[in-house]
Every structure is written in C-alpha cells, then in structure tokens.
Amino acid sequence: MSSKKKVAILTAGGHAPCLSAAVGQLILHYTQQCPDWEIICYRSGYKGLLLGQHYVVTPEIRAAAGVLKNYGGSVIGNSRVKLTNVKDAVKRGLVKEGQNPLTVAAEQLQRDGIDILHTVGGDDTNTTAADLAAYLEQHNYQLNVIGLPKTIDNDIIPIRQSLGAVTAAEQGAKFFANVVTELGASARMLIVHEVMGRNCGWLTAATAQAYQQSLAGKQWVPGIGLAKERYSVHAVYIPEMALDIEAEAKRLRALMDRHGNINLFVSEGAGLDSIIAEMTARGATVDRDAFGHVRLDTINPGKWFAEQFAKMLGAEKTLVQKSGYFARSAPANAEDFKLIDTCVLKAVECAQAGVTGLIGHDEERGNELRAIEFPRIKGGKAFDTTQPWFQDLLKEIGQPITATVKVAH
C-alpha cells in the first residue's frame, strides 16, 4: 500500500440514482483498504470546492457509510458549476471579480492537502475535473483525479453503461404505471409521458421497455375496458428517430378511435430543434445553463408534442406528465448498486496505483473496466436504435421501425 494520502469526494450536475451510494461505497472501501487515509466531501460539488466548504469523514461517518446506499439524490449535495466559465462563477458569487475559478479551486485543494479527487458526475463534471487536473499539473501540483460516470441519459462516450441509468428507467416505468390510469378520466384521452434525455433516447426507450414488460404480469378484463391495448405504450419518440408527424397522427388516430386513448413516451430532447426554432421565431428567450445547454425545464417538449397531436387525434383531453425528478432521485436498485460497487472498487485500486481517468467499461477497448483517459470523454452519445431489444419494442407497440435512423457515435 502507498503512503498515507488525503481523499476528497464531490458529486455534481443533476441527480442520478447512484450518487449517495457511490459516496458511501467510496468511504467504505477506503476505510477497509486504506484506513489511515483522510477523507473529506465537498458540499454541493464544485460550489463547495470554490467556497472551501466540506464535510470531514469522521470514524462515526465511516461506520455508518453503508446506510447511504438506501438514499437517492446526493447526501453531500450537487451544483452545476463550470470552472472555466468565469462570468457565471462571478455572477453567482463563487469567485470575486478578476479571479480565475480554476485558480481558486486549485488553491483550495492545495490548502486542504488533497492528493486524490473523486468526481461523481456526467461528462461536464468529469471534463471540468480534467481541466482542473491539467491546470494543477501546469502549476506543479500533482492531483490524481478519478471520476465515476453518472448520468441517467446513459450518453457518455465511451462508457458502456453509466451509473444510475438502469434504476431511472425502472422508476420511470413505475411512475407511468400510476399515471396511465388517468386514461379513464375522460373519453379520447391523450397522455404524454416526458422522459429525461437531452441528446440521447436510451432512457426513454429503456423506460418504455420496462413499462411494457411490467404489463406482461398483469391480469386484464377486456370486456369492461381493462384491456392491455389501452394501457400499452403506443409510440416512443426520441432524438435519434426521424418523425413524420402526419403519418404518425394517422396511425395513432386509428388507435384512438379503437381504444379511446393514446399513451406517448417522449424524450425531452425529441423535436428540440423544432421547438427552439419556433420559440426564436416568436421572439421568446431560450434560457441556458453554465455549460451552454438549453434549460429543458423551460422548454416543455412534452407540452409541445401534446399540442401537435391533440387536434389531429381528436383528443378531448390531454395530460402531460414528467417522470424525470421522480426517477433520478431514487436510490439505486440491485443491478445499479452492483455496477456502482464494481466501479468504486476499481476507482480505489486506481487511486492506490496513481492512475487518473473516468472509471467505466470502455466500449472502444473491448468493454474493459478501466480508468478511461479524460480527453476521450464526451457527452451526447447517441442511442443505437438498431439494437434488437428496441426493434422488438417498436414491433410490439406497432410503431413503424422504418422511421428510425441510426446516428453515429
């Protein structure tokens, strides 16, 4: 074992069902393997780092760290901060006018005596960590940065499976299982289930698959309206799919006439370019975050899709429901926790070996679990719509598979 070191942990970006579990498992495995290493957790991600706010992991916390896996969200707090966006950091009071956030963060890490920084987040979180590590190296301060891939979108290149995504799909399916019963609240009901996924449709597709699978175990009484066909998903719209709204409306109108309701699963990134163009044309402001991403909560893609289809389907009532916050804040399920623990063990191994990178199964290296070099990390990995399980889903719900297009990674 290497000499005594000091470890810092932070979580950043949006929530995912892996953050608290990852923090807890890092504490547990360090306590087991490197009991004399100090551990702190920066509060609210990079915000806490810039402000010098952290929790000290005491013996009492180490002893109770296993409890964290039972909670969703991040017990140590998140924030969306880009260390290279000086203007935003000044505006939010995280640094003073004239200060460089990278410098402030680096000096804080030096003051805290940090040797290893674990960042649990998506591509933005970990590329920001890479910027910080590069800056510190240029200033002769060696910091071992080891990231863990968090995003329910499952869209990090070249990570095979990001932490929290499987749980989010399962939870989104559970959410819709209650929402779908609103089909009986009105004749000719149109229900739009908006699922998170800015650039990647994996979560929407996986949520729809999980929901459809749940229907297989239910009992039905078709003669009184309790028919599987009414409760089923009728269409899945994701960013990677070409969509002919008029052709789809014709198909869905026939289903509406037959069953009296339609259920749509829509990725929040589906049709985004059309929505933004429409907003810009009417002079509306398109809000963006510190990373330049459109604030999707201000766009309401589900509402846009409901408005497009309602009249064409002859819907008497429409209902738009978003499962995002429900799904992303759940505790990790058993499958996700196994992946989290596996990645955390590799992260601790890399920390002891002095290896930097983002931990995950590397799709470009035969799915080997390794510390992937930060310069290779990118966001926005497209969902491969040609995968058999997704093609089977579209066949099951009767959606033309010819409407899908494979987008290159």
N, C-alpha and C positions, 0 to 999 in steps of 0.2 A: 504494500500500500504506500502511496505517495505521502509526503509530509502534510501536516495539518493545513487546511485551507478554509476559506470562508465563501459560503454559497449564498447567492441571492436568487429569489424566485419572483417573477411577476406574471400576471395574466393581463391580456389586453384585447381590444376590439370588442365585438359583440359577444354575448354569452353563447355557450355551447354546453351540452351535457357531458363535459369531461373536465372542466376547469377545476372544480373543487377536488375531484378525485385525483387529478394529476398532481395538484399541490400536496394532497395528503400522502400519496404514494411516494413522491419525491422525499418528503420528510421521513417517512417510514424506512425507505431503502437506504437513505443516507445514515439514518440512526443505526441501522443494522450493519452496514458495511464500513462506514466512516464515523463512528460515534463521537470522535473528538472534533469533527469539523463543525464550525459555527454555521447557522442558517438564519437568514432574515427574509422577510417577504415585503416587497414594496407595496404600499397601499395604492389601489386604483391605478395599477400599471405604470406607464411612463410618467404620468402626472405625479405620482408619489416619488418616483426617482428624481424628477426635477425639483420637487419641493423638499426632498430629504425626509419623507415620511415613510416609516416602515414598522413592521411588527418584528419583534425578536422571538425566535422559536425557542421557547424555554423547555426544560425537561417535561413539564406538565403538558405542553402542547405536543411534544414528541410522543408521549404516552397515549394521547387521545387522537392522534392524527388519522387513525383508521376510520374515525367517525365521519370524516369529510366526504367519503365516497357516497354517503347516503343523502347528500345535498346537491341540488342543482346550482346553477349560477356560479359565481366566484366568491368564496367567502372572504378573499383578500381584496376584492374589488377590481373593476376594469375601467378603462378610459380609452378614447380614441385620440392619440397624440402622435403626430409625425415629427420626429426630431429635426428634420430638415425643413420643416415649414415654420420659418422664423416668425412670419407675420401672425399666424394663428396662435403660436405659443405666447407671443407678446399680448395679443388681444385677450387671451384667456387668463392673463396674469401669472403664467407659469415661469416666465423669464422677464427680465427688465429690458427696456428699450436699449438696443445696442449689444445685447448679449446673444451668443450663439447657443441654442438649446443643446447641441452636441457637446459643446464645451462645458455647459452647466451639468449635464448628465455625467460626463466623463469625470469631472472634478468631484462629483458626489460619490461616484463609485470608488474613486481613489480615497476619499475621506473615510468611506465605510470599509475600505480594505478588501473589496470584493475580488476574488480570484475567478469565480465561475458564476455566470449569469444564465439562469434558465428562463426563457421566454415561452409562454404558452399562448399561442395565438395563430392567426392566419398568415397569409403571405405578407400583408402590410406590417404586422407585428414583427415578423422574423426578418424581413428585409430592412426594417428600421434597426433591429438588433445588429444586423450585418454592417450597416452604416456606422453604428456606434463602435463596433469592434475594430473596423478599419480605421476610424478616427483615432482610437486609443493606441492602436499599433503604430500609427504615424507619429504619435507623441510618446513613444517608448513605454507604453503601459500595456502589459500583456493581460488580456482578458479572454477567458475561454467562454464563448457564447454557445449554448446548446439549446436549440429550440424544440418545441413539441407542436405538431401540426393540428391546430384547432380550427375547424370550420364546418358547419352543418351543410354547407353547399357542396362539400367534397370536391373542391375545384382547384387544389394546389398542385402545380406541376413540380416534380414528377412523382408526387405521393400517391400510392395506390389507394389508400383509404385513410381519410383524416379522422381524427378523434371526435366523437360526439355525433357523427352523421347518422349512424345506424339507429341510435336512440331517438334522434329527432324525427326520423321517418316513422318509427313506431308510435311516437307520441302524436304526430300529426294525424295518423290513422285513427287513433283513439279519440282525438278531438273531433274529427269529422263523423265518427260513429254516433255522436250525440247531435251534432248539427244537422245531419241528414234527416232526422225525424221531423224537421220543420217542413218537409215535403208535404205533410198533411195539413199545414196551416192555411193553405189556400189552393184553389184549383190552378193548374198550369203554373207551377212554381219553378223558378229558375234559381238554383243555388250555385254560387261561385265560391270555391274554396281556394283562397290565395295562399300559396306556399312560398317560403323564402327561397331565394336563388337568383342573384343578380345576373350572372353570366352563364350559369350552368343549371341545366334542368334535372340533374341527378336526384336532388331531394324531392322534387315534385313527382318524378317518376317512381322513386322508391316508396314514397308515401302512398301513392295510388296503388302500387303493387301490394303493400302491406295491408291497406284497407280492403282491397279485393280479396286477398287471402282470408281476411277475417270473416268475410261473408260466407265462406265455404262451410264454416262450422255452425251457422245459424239455421234455425227452423223457420219455415215460411208457410203462410196461409194465403195463397194467391187469390182465392175466391172472395176475400174480404179486403183486398188491396195490399196485403202484406206479401209483396212479390219481390224476389231478388232483383228483377229487372228495374224496379223503381229505385231501389236502394243502391244500385251499382254506380260506378263511375261511368259517365257517358262520353267524356273527352278529356284528354290531357294536353295542355298547351305549354310548351317550353321554348326557351330561346333558340334551341338548335333545330326547331321544326319550321318548315315553310307552312304558312297557313292561308288557305283560301276561305275567307270568312263566308262568302256567299254559298260556296259548296258545302261547307260545314253547317251553315244555318239550314240548308235544305235537308241534310241528313238528320240534324237534331230536331227540326220541326216535325218530321215524321215520327220520331221517338216521343216528342212532347204530345202529339195527337194520340199516340197509342197508350202511353203510360201516365200522362198528366203532370210530368215533372222532368227536369233535366239537372244533372249534377256535373259541374265542370271543375277540374283541378287545373289551376293556372299558376305558373311560376311568376314571381313578381318581376322577373326580367323579360318575360314574353311580351312582345309588342312594344318594348320600351322606346325604341327609336321613333315609332309612330306616335306614341303618346307625347314624347318630348317635342317632336316637330309640331304637333298640334298645339301644345302649350306655348311654344315660342311664337307661333303664328298669331296667336291671340294676345301676345304681349305679356304672358304670365312669367313669373320668375321661377327658375329651376334651381332649387337650393342644393348645395353641395357640401360635403364634409371636408375635414382637414386633408384628406387624401385625394380630393377632387372627385370623389364618387357622388353621383346623384343621390340625394336623400330619398330613398324609395318610399318612406312613410309619408312623404308629402305628395307622391305621385298617384297612389291608389290604382295600380294596374287592374286589380280585381273589379273595381267600380267601372273602369273603362271597358273591360270585357263585358260586364253585365249590361252596360248601356248599348254596346254594339249589337248584342244578341237579343235583348229583351223584345224589341219590336218585331224582329224577323221571326222569332219563335212564337209570338203571340202570348208572351208571358203576362199573367195577371199580377204577379208579384215577384220581385227579385230579392235575394238575400246574399250579401257578400260577407264572408267570414274569413279572418286571417288566423292561421294556427301558429304563426312564427314565434311569438313570445311564449306561448304555451309550450311549444316543442323544444325551444332552445334552452329553456331554463329548468328542464327536468334533470334528475340525477341519472347517471349513466346506467344503462341496462347491463346484463351479464356479458353479452357479446362485446360491447364497447369497453367495459371495465377490463376484460381480458386483454384487449388491444392496448389500452392505456397503460396497464401494468407492464406489458411486454416492452413498450416504448420507453417507459420510465426506467426500467432495468438497463436498457441499452444506453440511455442518457447518463446514468450514474457510471456505467462502465466507461463511457467516453470521457466523462469528467475526470476519472482517475487516470485515464491514458493521455489526457491533454488534447483531446480531439474536439474540434469545433464543427458545427453544422446543424441541420434540421433533421431530427430523427424520424425515420419512416421507411416503409418498404418502397425501394427505388424502382419505379417502373422501367427506367432506362438502364438498369443494371440487374436485370433478371429478378426483380422484386426482392432483392436482398435488403434486410433490415440493417440500416447503416446511418451514419451522420452524413446527410447529403450536403454538398457544398452550397453555401448561401447564394453565390452568383447564379446558380442553376434554378433557384426557387422563383416561381412566378405564379400569379393568380389567374383566374379566368379559364381554367382547363375546361374544355367543352365535354359534355356528356355524349358518349358514343351511342347514338340511337339505334345502331345496327346490332347491339347486343341481343342475344336470343331472348332473355327474360323480358326485355322491353318490347320486342316484337310480339312475343306471346301475349303480353298485356294488351297491346293495341288490338290484336286479333280477338281477344276475349271480349273487349268492350265494343268491338265493331268499328273502330276508327281506322280509316284507310292508312295503311303503312306506307303507301306511296307518297304521303305528304311529308315524310321525314327525310331529312338530309343529314349526312354525317359531316360534322365540322372538324377540320383538322386541329390537333392539339398544338 
